[in-house]
Amino acid sequence: MTNDHFNKENKWFYYIQVVMDIVLVNFGLYSAFTYQLNGDLFIGSVQSYTELFPWIPYGALISATALIFFQVYGVFKCGAKRHFETIYSVFLSLIFINIITFAATYFYKEFNSSRSIFVLAFALQLLYLSAWKLMVILLYDVLRKPKTAIIIGKNGETEEIARKLIRTNSRSLNVKYICGEISSRVYSLINEVEVVIIGPKLDSKDKESIISHCVGFDKTIFIVPELFEITLFNAKLTQVDDIPVFCIEKLQLSREQRIGKRIMDILISLTGIYLTLPIMIFTYLGIRLYDGGPAIFTQDRVTRGNKEFRLYKFRTMVMNAEKLTGPVLATDKDPRITPLGGFLRATRIDELPQLFNVLFGHMSIVGPRPERQFFIDQFKQYIPDFEYRLAVKAGITGLAQVLGKYTTTPEDKLRYDLLYIRNYSFLLDLRIMLQTIKILFMKASSQGVSEQATFEELAASMHYDLQREVGVIKVEHGKVAGL
């Protein structure tokens, strides 16, 4: 939320990054090429460099590839990200860029340079871009001016939104007020801030009034959507006689989309099984040797059309883990998880057998994560719309997995799942698969459901002073780590 907000108001900052990032990727390859020719990183023939790919002039291939992967991995939006995440995004993007550029040389028989040039190019590109991104982050810290924000909604949801903002050390928003009750005073508080965040459970009349007030006073508005509001996305404006109406399409994929998705699933699952078969064999033997129990764990899950299927995973817990507890969600530092299982979960190796589920047609590569009927019945008691995620096949990865975390609430995961279904496209699937690679080694996305600190405990630990009044919490920002 905050990253996109910053970039929309500072487009020059974004476009400068785009231009410089593309230039430095090309300069890294140019430096490697000139070093190979004459032992110097910076002095060489530009004409000779462009002749590396005479059929694609001026590095258009590497520039186009860099543009795609930098956009997918958010390299152009490094200002509001953590330093490690920025460098990690650069590192991963450069791997793909050089693999594709390297592979392209085999289609040009006249390529007369050693292909080891790409190893040096990768190292130089990483060096140049890391130095440049560090400068961007420092510049961002000097120039940025975090915007003050008010969170308005029902008690409980407002503090949860505030907790997430301060827990991530938002670099673009400073929460100033939290309002869990609506009164005439709310409008005067809105006038003191720049950004208004509206929770999903706010009464529709209050929401309409607050939005009208914000528009009139030129305030930026963020709305956490109700689940039914997500179905309005991409609605088509038409008319019935002389009445303008929105036409909302069914929340499902068309027959053509399902066929195309199935073809992609078969191709990717077969390729994945072929490439990871040695890893799966070693994992199977490792689990068997570790405790002598079965290596493959099977469990009934639910997919499209409320159909049950047997899901395959490598076993990561002790045998008969739920014999005494019954069905329970995994927790952070779950004692049932074995040391080997912890490694398999952190690296997602335990999910590899699901490629066979995809091949057999039970699942898709991308889609909502499959749940057990036991938990679906529980979720539906307080989230009636939960069943709508069954409009598509369950997936190994999904929008909720790449944009959310293991600890993301079921309501927010459902929002992501519904957004995925409503906005489905082949390119969206491809983007999610690429982003899945990025999060493989990011710890926050692989943990179980953690026992999180309350809003008050988190605020106190980060030196925020909370002044409670009737229906309002005023947040005083002290010496907050990282701000």
N, C-alpha and C positions, 0 to 999 in steps of 0.2 A: 504494500500500500504506500508506504512512505517513499520508497525508491522511485516509483513511477510518478508520484506527485512532485518530487524534486525535479525530475527530468523534464516534465511537461512545462514547468515554470522556468527552466534554465536550458532551453534547447541548444543554445550555443555551446554550453558545457558538454552536452551529449555529443553534438556533431564534431566538436574538436577531438573528442576521444575516438570517434569512428575513423576520422581521417588519420590521426596519428597512429592508431593501432594498425591500420592497414599499411601505412607507410613503413612502420617498424618491422612488420612481418616480412615485407619485401626486402627491407634493408638487411635483415638477418640472413636471408638467402643470398643476397648480393655480396655481403661480407664474406660468407663461406665460400662463394664462388671465386671472388678475387683472391682470397687467401690460398685457395687451391692452385690458382694460376701463378701468383707471384709472391706468395708468403706474406702479404699485407692485407689487413682486414678492411681498409678504407680506400686504398688507391687501386683503381682498376678501370677497365673499360665498361662503361654503361652499355655500349652497343653489344659487347660480348655477352653481357648478362641477359639482355633482351633476346639474344639469339639462342639462349637455353631452350626456349619454347617459341620458335619463329612462327609457328602456326597459331599461337595465342600471344599476341604482342603485349609488352609492358607488364608482365606478371598478372594478366587478367585471371588466369586459373587460380593462382594462390590467393589473389585478392578476393575473388568470388567465394572461394572455400572459407577463407578467414571471416568474411562478412557473415556467412551462414552460421558457423560454429560460435563465433563471438556473440552473435545475437541470441542463439539458443542458450548458451551458458551465462549470459548476462555480463559479459566482459565489459561492454560499453557502459554499464551502470555500476561501476566500481565505487563511486563516491560514498554511498551509504552502506556499503557492505563491510564485513570484517576483513582485516588484512589477509588472513589465511585463506578465506573463501575466495577472495579476488585472485590470489596467486594460484590457488588450486584450479580455478576456472580457466585461467590462462594456460596452465600446464596441460590440462586435459584437452583444451581446444587445439593447442599446438601439436599434440600427438596425432589427432585426426587430420589436421591440415597437412602435416608432413607425410602421413601414410598415403593420403589421396594424391598429393603432388608426386610422391615417389612412384606410386603405381602408374601415374600418367606417363612417366618416362618410358615405360615399356611399349607404349603405343607409338613412340617416335624413335625409329631405329637409328636416326642420325644423332641422337643424344650422345655427345662425346666426352662427358665429364663422369668422374667416378661417382657412383650413387652413394658412396659414404659421405658425400657432401651434405646430405640431408641430416646426418647425425650432428655435424658441426652447426648446420643451420638451426636445428632445434635448440641447441645450447645457447647460441647467440640470440635467437629470437626470445627465448625465455629470459635471458639477461636483460636485453633492451626493454622488453615489455614490463618486466618486474620493476625496473628502475623508474620507468615512466609512470606506472600505476602507483608507485609509492609517492611520486611527486603529485599525482592527481589527488590521492587521499589526503596528503598534507595540505594541499591547496583547498580542498573541500573543508577541512577542519578550520582553516583560517577564514574562509569566506562565508561558510554556512551560518545561517541564523535560524535555529529551530523555531517552528511555528507553535504558538500556544493553541491548545485544543480543549474542548469540552466534550464529555461523553454523556449522552442522554439516553435513558432507557428505563427498564424496570430494575428494581433492586436485585442484586445478584449478577445479572448479565453485564451491568455497567462495570462492576468491579472486576469481572473476569476479563473484559476487554482491556481495562486499565492494567491489569496484572500482566497480560501478554505484551503490552507496549513497553512497560518499564522493565520486564524480564529480559527483553531483547535489546535493552539500551537504545531505544529508537533515537536515531541521530537527526531526524527531521521534525519530530513532533515532541512537544513537552505537554503532558496532560496537566491542565490547571484546575479544572473542575470536573467532578463526577456527580451527575444528578440522577438519582433513582426515583424521584417523584417530580411530577410536573406541576409547576405553579407559575404565577405571573413573574416571579423573580428570575426564572430560567431565561427569559428574553433579555433581561438586562445583563445577565452573565454571558450570553451569546455575544453581545456587543463588545465584550472585553477580550474575546479570543479571535483567532483567525480561521480555525478549522472546527467543524462540528461533526461529531461521530454519533450516528443514531443506531441504537440497538434494534434487534429484530422484533422484540416483543412489545414495542411501544404502540399504544393505541393509534389506530389509523387516523383519527381526527387530530390527535396531538401531533402525529408525524406530519400531516398535511400542513398544519398551522406553523410548525417549526421550519419546515422546508420553505414555505412562502416567506417567512421572516428572514431566513438566511439569504434567499435569492435577492430580496429587497435591500439587504445590507451587504451584498457582495461577499458572502462567506463561502469558503470551500466546504462541501458536504461529502461525507463518507457514510454510506448506508449499508449495514449488515443485513442482507436480504432475508426475508421470510422464505421458507422453502417453496411456497406456491409462487412467489414473485420470480423465481428463477425460470419458471416455465414461460414467462413473458419475454425472455431473451430471444432475439431474432424473430419476434412475432411480426407478421406482415400486416401493413396497414391497407385495409380495403374498405368497402362500403356495402351496406344493406339499404337499398333505395338511396335516400339522401343522408343516411346516418353513417358517420365514419366509425369503423370498428377494427379491432385487432383480431387477426386470425391466428390462433395458437395451434400449431401442428402437434400430432401425437408425440409423446415422449418415447420414441423408439427409432431404430435405424430402418431405413428403407430396405427393400429386398436387394437392390443393387449394392447398397453399402454393406449389407451382411455378406454377400457373395465375395465382394472385393476384400473385406476384412478376413474372411475365411481363407482365401488364397494366400494372403500375406501371412496369416498364422501358420499355415502348413509350411511355407518356404522358410520362415524364420525358425520355427521349431525344429525342422529337419537340420538346418544349418547349425543351430545351437546345440543339438544333441551330438552332431558330428564333432564339433569343436570342443565340447566339454566332457565327452565320454571318458577320457583318461582321468579327469578330475573326479567324476562320479564314481569310477571304479576304485580309486584310492580312498575316497570318502567312505564308500561302502565297507571296504576292508578295515579302515581305521575305526569305524564305529563297532564293527563286529569284534575287533581285537580289544577295544577299550573295556567293554563290560560283557561281551558275549551275547548281548541281546539282539533283537532284530534291527537292521539298519534302516529299513524303510518304515515310515510311520504313515498309516492311512487313516482317514477320517471322513465322515459324511459331511459334505458342504452343499450349499444351494447355489444354483446358477440361473440363467435366463429362464423365465417361465415357471419359476419356483420348482425346478427340477433338481433332485438330489444326485450327487455323483461322489465317487471315492477320490479324494484328493491325496496325492502322493508327496511326501516330504522325507528328507533324511531326519531321523530321530535326533532331537537335541535335548530331550529331557530324560530323566531316569525312567526306567520301565514302569508301567502302570501308574503314571504320574497323577491321574485323576481318580484313582480307585477310591481314595478316602475323601477327597475334596469335591468331586463332581466337576461339571464343566465350569471353569473359571478362566478369565483372561490372564495372559502372562503379565507379570509385574516387573518393574525395574529391579535387577538383582534377584530374580526369582530363584529360590533355593532348589527348585526342581530341575533347573537347567544345568547340565554337566559342563565341565570346563571345555571339553571338545565342542559341545553344543553351543557354548557361548561364542566360540570362534566361528562356527558355521553360520550362526545367526548374524554376526557382525559383518561377515563377508557375503551374506546371502546365498552361500553355497547350499544351504539346506533347502532352498527353493528350486534347485535345478531339476529334480524329478518332475516338477510340474510342466516341464516342456513336453512330457509324454501326455499329460492331461490336455495340453493344447493340441497336440498331434491327433489325439483321439476325438477331439471335438467337444470335450467337456468345458474347456476354458478358452479364453483368448489371451494373446500376449498383453494387450492393454484393456483394462476394464475395472470395475469396482472389485475390491478384494472379496473373495467368497467367505461367507459367514456360515456358522452352524445354525440350524433351524432353532435351536434352543435360544441363542442370542437374538436372532431375528424376532422371535416372539416377544422377548423382553423389550427390545428397542421399540417395537411397534406400539407398546403400551403407552409410551410417552412421546414417540415420534411416529405418528400414523403414516407419514409419507415415506417411511423407510423402505417399504416394499417397492417403490418406484425404481430403486436402483437395480431391480431384477428385470428391467426392460432390455438389458443387454447381457451378454455372457460375462461371467466373472473373469477377472484377469490376474496375471502374475504381478503386474504393476499398473498404476493408474494415476490420475491427476491428484487424488488425495495423498498418494505416496510421495510424489515429487514436490508438491507444494505444501503438504502438511507434514506432520511428524507422527511418530508412533503414539505420542501422548495427545494428539489432536482429538477433540471431543467427537463422539458419534454424529452430533448435529453438523459440525463443520465438515467432517468427512463426507456426510451425505450431500452437503452443499456442493462440494467439489465433484462428487459422482454425478449429480444432476446436471451440473455445468458441463461435464464431459459429454454426457448423453445429448444434451441440447446443442452443443457446438461440435459434435463429432465430425472429423474429416481425416483423410489419410495423413495429411501433414501434421495434424494434431497428434495422431498416434506416433508418428516418427519423432516428433519433438519430445513427447513423453518418454519414449525409449532412450533417446539420447540423454535426457535429463536424469533418467534412472541410473545410467552409468556414473553420472556425477555424484549422486548421493550414496553410492555403494559403500564408501569408506567414511561417511559422515556420521559420527556416533549418535547424534541427536535423533536421527531418523530410524535407528535400529533398536532403540531401547524399548522396554516394555512400558506398560502404563505406570508412570511414576507416582509416588506419593508427593504431590507438589505442595509447596508452601502456600499458605493463604495470602490474600492480597496484603493484609496488614503486616504479616511476617516478612514478606518480600520487600515492601516499602520501607520497613524499619531497617532491614539488612542493607539497603542501598541508600540509607540516610535521607529518606523523604520524610517530611513532617506533614501529618494528616490532621487537618482541622475540621472536625465534624460539626455540621449544623443540621437543622431540620431538612431532610431530603437532599442535602448537598455535602460533598466532601471537597474541601479546598486542598490542593496538593502544593506544598511548598518544596521547591527543588533546592536541596542542599548540595554538599560536595558528593555528587553521584559518580561512582567509578565509571570511567569510560566516556563521560560527557564533558 
